[in-house]
Amino acid sequence: MLKKIAQGRLSELVAALLERGELYAPVRDDRGVNFQSIGGPEEVTLDFYNTLLSPKSVFFPPSEDLIAYRLGKEEQAARVLPLPATPTVLLGVRPPDAKSFLLMDALFLGGGIPDPYWQARREQTIVIGYAFDQGPADPADFYSTLGIDRADTSGSDILLMKNGGDFLLQGITAKGEALLSALTILAAAPPGEEKQFAALLAPGAGSKTRHLVLDPEAVAKKLEDIFADNAFWEGISTACISCGTCTFVCPTCHCFDIADETLFREGVRRRFWDACMFTDFTLEASGHNPRHAVYQRLRQKVCHKYSYYVRKFGVISCVGCGRCTRSCPVNIDIFSIIAQAMNK
């Protein structure tokens, strides 16, 4: 099903989506563009290349309360907080980020025990992907090297694309088709525009900034072979300051910690983002830290994405969005690390 609406009517489309439940979409402020919960159509922008942070926080918040409890002298009362149940629409997701949801599904839904919080949000959310405008890719990006097209439909329920003065919206999943059918402000696209839409999808694959072919099995094997090559890892980590910025902007980093926080006998058990790049991520109660050196932590991050994840789920846990490179204060580029590793 292919629908369309004039770009000048974006505010009407946003208003219609707000009627479906909570809406997350790109919002511009002094720092740049990020996904936020939308209160009104005027907040939304689709005029951007990429957001500073990935939209993974819609499904995996930076912090969330799991259990509430009260401490008493003779007893302790605790209750599990309800799972999220708000119908949600996520608008304007670039194809690499939409693909990241599938990579995270492998862990949170297919890793043995499903994560109920991730699962509940995924089931309640409709993802509207947003194809890249045709043009040069940012030099930090390498999504095409990982097999992700600029108009990839993987992970989206609907794909939205600019075409002249219109937005075209293609239903990808049954959930997406149902939403398009319910949005009465949309017009059906004629057969000629359906052919145009298909043609617009094709050119995206040609935009590349990196040309090394990454075969997941070959990369995983190479990283296993050089795991004990401390000189290599020390060399590529010389500039790293273990700030963790790369993990917090990444759409596929998923490490978290859980802690109890209590004030005046009222408390919550809360989970929150953590990062393998932090000095005390593996610090043990005894005081021993098996990854005390910077190179060990950077090696863990690289091997997790390009080796361990491949061995466990058959895919590289990276979508080439370029955020880690753009945000790194010392200009470390994960793709360059892989390229150096493959050339050893």
N, C-alpha and C positions, 0 to 999 in steps of 0.2 A: 504494500500500500504506500503510495507516494502522495503527500499533501504539500501545499505551499501556502505562504502568506507573505505579503510585502514586507520588506525590511523596515519600512516606516511604521509598521504596526507591531513592532516588537513589544511595546508596552502592553498592548492588548493580549498578546500571547502570554506574557508573564502574568498578567492579571488572571487569565484563565487557568494557568498552572497553579497559581496560589489558591484557587478554589479546590484543588485536588488534595491539599494538605500542606505540609511544610515544604518550602522551596529553598534549595541551595543553588547559588549561581555566582559567577564572577562579579566582584565589586572592586572598583578602583578607589584607592585613597592615596595619601602622601607617600606611602611605602611602595606602592605598586598595585597589582591586582591579585586578589585572593578570593577563594570561595567563602561565602558567608550565608547565614540564614537571612532570607529576604523578607523585608517588611512591606515594600511597595515596588511597583514596576520601575520607578525612576532610579532605583539603586543599581540595576543590572547593566553591565556592559558586555558586549560580545566583540569589542574592538581591542583585542589584545593578542600577543603571541603565546605567552604562557603565564601561568600564575607562579608566584613566589613559592608557595607551598602546594603540595599535592592535595587532591580532594579526599584522600584516604580517611581523614578525620571524620567524615560523615558516617563512616562505618566503624571506625576505630578511633574514638575520641582521645585527645591527649591525656585526659583523665576521666574516669567514671567510677561512681560509687556502686559497689556490688552488694554490700550487706550493711545494715544499720543496727546498732546495738546500744544497750544501756547497761552500765555497770551498777550493780547494787551490792549491799553488804552480804546478802545471803544468796543472791541469784544473779544470773546474767541473762537478759532478754535480748534476743537477736531475731531479725527478720530479713529474708532475702528480698531485695528490692525488685520490683517488676521489670520484666524485659521491655525494651523499647517497642512501642506499638503504634507509632505515628506514621501514617502514609506520607511518603516523601518523594519529591522529584528533585533530581540532580541535573541541572541544566548547564551545558557548555563545557563538557568534559572532552579534552583533547584525546585523540586515539591512543597515545602511549599510556595515559592515565587510565583510560577505560580498560585497556589490556591488563593493567596492574591489578585490577580487581579480580580478574581470573587467576592471576598468579597467587594472590593472597587467599583466594578461595581454596586453592590446593592445600594450604596450611591450615586455615581456620575451619574448613569444612571437610577436607579429605585427609587430614593428618592423623586420623585415628579416633579422636574424640572431638566432635564438632563444638566450636565455640558458640554458645547460645546467643551472645550479644551481637557478634558479627552476623550470625545467621538471621537473627530477627530483623536487623537493619537491612540486610541484603534483600530479604523477602518483601519488605515494606517499601523498597525504593525502586523507582524507575529512572534509569540512566539515559539521559539524552546526550549522545556524543556530538562533538562539534568538529567537523573536518577542518584541517589547516587550510588557510588561503594559499593559493598557488604562489610560489615565490621562493627565494633562497632560504635554506634552513639555517638556524643559529649554529655557529661553529661548534658549540659545546654539545649539540644533539648528535645522537647516533642511533636513533630508533630504527631507521631503515636497515642498518646493519644487523639488527636483531629480528628482522622480518616483519616489522610493523610499518604499515603504509600510512601516509598522511591522511587518508580517508578510510582507515581500517574500521571495520564494524565490530571487531571482537570486543566483548564486554559491554556494548551499548544495547539498549532496548530500542532506541530510535537514533538515527544518524541525521544531524542537521547540517546543511551545507548552503553557502551563499551561491546564488546563480543570478547574475545581473542584479536587478533590484529586488529579488525575492529571496526568501529562505525556502529551501526544499527540505521536507522531513520524510524520511523513509523508515517505515516500521521494520524492525529486525526480528524481534521476538513477539510472541503472542501478547505479552504484557504491553509491549510498545504499540502493537497494532490496536489493542483495546483503547489505549489512551488517545491515539490519533483519531479513532472513530468517535470518541466522546468530545473532542474539541471541535465544536461546531463553527468556530471562527475560521477554521482552516478550509481551504478550497481543494478539491481534487485536482491533481496535476494531470494534464492531458497526456496521451501516449507519447507525443513528441518530446515532452519534457522528461518522461521516464527514460528515454534513450539518451537525452542530454545528461541526466543524472548519472547514468552508467558510464558515460564518456568522461564525466568529471572525476570519477573515481580512479580512472586508469593512470593519469600522469603522475600521481603522487609518489609512486614507487621509485621514480627516477631521481629524487632529491636526496643526495648523500653528502655527508661531510667526512665520513671515514670509509675506507675501502677494504679494510681487512675483513675477510670472511670469518665469521665466528661460528664454528660448529660446536654445539654444547658438549658433546662427548670428548672432542679433542681438547677443548679448553679445560674441562674438568680433569682429564688425565694429565695434562701438562702441569696444572697447579698441584696435583698430587705428587708429581715427579720432583717439583722444586720446593715442596713444602719445607724441607729441612735446609734449604739454601739460605741460611741466615744473612749472608752478605747481600744477596739480592733484596731481601725484604727490608733490611736496614737501609740500603741505598734508596729505595723508593719511598721510604717513610721519613727521611731525614728532616723534611720541612714540617711534617704533621705535628700539630699541637694538641691533638686529642680533644678538640672542642666539641665534637659530636654534631656539628652543623649539618654535615652530609647526611647523617642518619635521620635527622628531623625533617629535612626537606624531601627525603626520598619517598616515593610512592609505594615501595615494597619493603622497607625496613619495618619490622614488627615486634622488636624486643620490648618487653614491658616488665615492670616490677609490681608487687602488691604490698601494701603496708596498711596498718591500722592507725587511724588518727583519732585521738580522744580529747575532748575538752569538756570539763565539768561533768564527767561521767557519761556524756553522750558521744558516741563514736561511730565511725564508718570504716569499713574495709574498702580500700580504693585501689584500683589499678591505674597505672600511669606509664607513659612512654619511658623507656630506658634506652641505652645505646651501648653497644659492644665497644665503642671507641672511648668510653669513659674509664678513667684510671681504676675505679673501684667496682667496675661491673662484675669482675670475677673474684673480688676480694672475699676470702673465706673468714669465718669467725675466728679461726686460729691465728689470723694475721697473714697467712700465706696467700700470695696472689700468683696463680699460674700464668697470667698474662701481665706481668709487671712492666714490660717494655712496650714502647710505642709500636715497634715493628710487629710485635705479636698481635696487637689489637687490630692494626691495619690489615695484617694477613688474614685474621679471622673474618673481617668484613668482606674482603675480596673473595676469599675461598667460600664463604657462606653463599654468596650470590652466584658465583660462577662454577662452583664444584659441588658443595654439599647439597644444594638445592637440586642440582642436575641429578645427582645420585639418588635423591629421595623422590623427586617428583618429575624428573625428566625434562625440566625446563630451566633456563637461566632466570634468576630472580632479579632482573633488571630490565627496564623498558627503554633505556637510552634517552630519557627526557632531558638530560644535561643539567638538572638542578644542582647536583652535588658539585659539579665543576664550576658552575656560575657562582655558587654560594661559598665555596671554599676560600677562606681568607689567605691561604698560601698557594692557591692555584693547583692543587692536586687533581689530576684527571684520571678517573678510574679506567677509562678505555685505554689510555696510554700505558697504564700498568699492565693491562691484559696484553697489549701489543708487545711490550717488552718481555713479558713472560713467554709469549709464544715464539719469540725470536731467540730464546736461550737454547 
